[in-house]
Amino acid sequence: MKKWHVESITSIDIDKDVANMKLAIDTAKDSLTRINILSKIRFDQAVLEAYKTMVLEYKADSTFDRTISFMGESKTKTGKWMLSEDGKKIISIDEKLNKDTVDIAEVTSEKLVTNSSDKTVSIIYRAVKL
C-alpha cells in the first residue's frame, strides 16, 4: 500500500517490433514507406516513454489509482486490487471491469518490480517520497 512511480519499463515485444521495423527501413523501396515505418517506431517509443510517467497508488481500502500522461493528456484509471493467495501476484480490476494480473518479482519499502504473466513486460517502480 504505497504510491509508486515507474523508474523503467522493458517490453520484449516492442523491442522486437522496433528491431524488425529498423530492418524494414533498410529494405524499403520508397521514401513514403520509410517515413511510415519511422513514424511507427517513434510511436512505439512514445508509448514506452508515456509509461515512464505512470504513477500507481495501491490504497489500504483495496482500491488503486493509475495515472499516465500521453501526448499532453493525463488519464487516471481507478479500480480494486488484491494479492493472490500465495502473495506473488497483484490482481487488479479497473472501473471498466478490465482484469490485469502481474507477477511480483521483487518488493521492498522502496522498490517494486512486476512482470507480465508471459514475462514479456517488466516494470521497475520506485516509492514516491511524500
C-alpha positions in Angstrom: 0.0 0.0 0.0 2.0 2.8 -1.4 2.3 5.3 -4.2 4.8 4.2 -6.9 6.3 5.9 -10.0 7.8 4.0 -12.9 11.6 4.0 -13.0 12.0 1.9 -16.1 10.0 -0.4 -18.3 11.1 -3.0 -20.8 9.0 -4.8 -23.4 10.4 -7.7 -25.4 7.5 -7.4 -27.9 8.1 -3.7 -28.6 11.9 -4.2 -28.7 11.4 -7.0 -31.3 8.9 -4.9 -33.3 11.3 -1.9 -33.4 14.2 -4.1 -34.5 12.1 -5.6 -37.3 10.9 -2.2 -38.4 14.5 -0.9 -38.5 15.4 -3.8 -40.8 12.4 -3.0 -42.9 13.5 0.6 -43.3 16.8 -0.7 -44.9 14.9 -2.7 -47.5 12.1 -0.2 -48.2 12.0 0.8 -51.8 10.4 4.2 -51.4 10.7 7.2 -49.0 7.0 7.1 -48.1 7.3 3.5 -46.8 10.4 4.5 -44.8 8.6 7.5 -43.3 5.6 5.4 -42.3 7.9 2.8 -40.6 9.9 5.5 -38.9 6.6 7.0 -37.6 5.6 3.7 -36.2 8.9 3.3 -34.4 8.6 6.8 -32.9 5.0 6.0 -31.7 6.1 2.7 -30.0 9.0 4.6 -28.3 6.5 7.3 -27.2 4.3 4.7 -25.7 7.2 3.4 -23.6 8.1 6.9 -22.6 4.4 7.6 -21.6 4.5 4.5 -19.3 7.5 6.1 -17.6 5.2 8.9 -16.4 2.9 6.5 -14.7 2.1 6.9 -11.0 0.3 3.9 -9.4 -1.1 4.0 -5.9 -2.3 0.9 -4.0 -4.5 2.0 -1.1 -5.4 0.3 2.1 -9.1 0.1 1.2 -8.1 -2.3 -1.7 -8.6 0.4 -4.4 -6.0 1.8 -6.8 -5.4 4.9 -8.9 -3.1 4.7 -12.0 -2.3 8.0 -13.7 -0.4 8.2 -17.0 0.3 11.1 -19.4 0.4 10.6 -23.1 0.6 13.2 -25.8 0.0 16.0 -23.3 -3.1 14.4 -21.7 -3.2 12.9 -18.3 -5.6 10.0 -17.6 -6.4 8.2 -14.4 -7.8 4.7 -14.1 -9.3 3.5 -10.8 -10.3 0.2 -9.5 -9.9 -2.6 -7.0 -6.8 -4.6 -6.3 -5.8 -7.7 -4.3 -2.9 -10.1 -3.8 -3.2 -13.7 -5.0 -3.5 -16.3 -2.3 0.3 -17.0 -2.4 1.1 -13.3 -2.3 3.1 -13.5 -5.6 0.7 -11.7 -7.9 -1.2 -8.4 -7.9 -4.7 -8.7 -9.4 -6.4 -5.5 -10.4 -9.8 -4.8 -11.9 -10.4 -1.3 -13.2 -13.7 0.7 -13.4 -14.4 -0.8 -16.8 -14.0 -4.4 -15.4 -10.7 -5.0 -17.2 -8.7 -7.5 -15.2 -4.9 -7.5 -15.1 -2.6 -9.8 -13.2 1.1 -9.1 -12.8 3.8 -11.2 -11.1 5.7 -9.6 -8.2 9.4 -10.2 -8.9 10.6 -8.0 -6.0 9.1 -5.8 -3.4 10.8 -3.7 -0.7 9.8 -0.5 1.0 11.5 1.5 -1.8 11.2 -0.7 -4.9 8.5 -2.8 -6.7 9.3 -4.9 -9.7 6.5 -6.6 -11.7 6.4 -8.8 -14.7 3.6 -9.6 -17.1 2.4 -13.2 -16.8 4.1 -14.1 -20.1 7.3 -12.3 -18.9 7.4 -10.0 -21.9 7.0 -6.8 -19.9 8.9 -5.8 -16.8 8.3 -2.6 -14.8 10.5 -1.3 -12.0 8.7 1.2 -9.7 10.2 3.4 -7.0 8.3 4.6 -4.0 7.1 8.2 -4.2 8.6 10.2 -1.5 5.8 12.2 0.2 
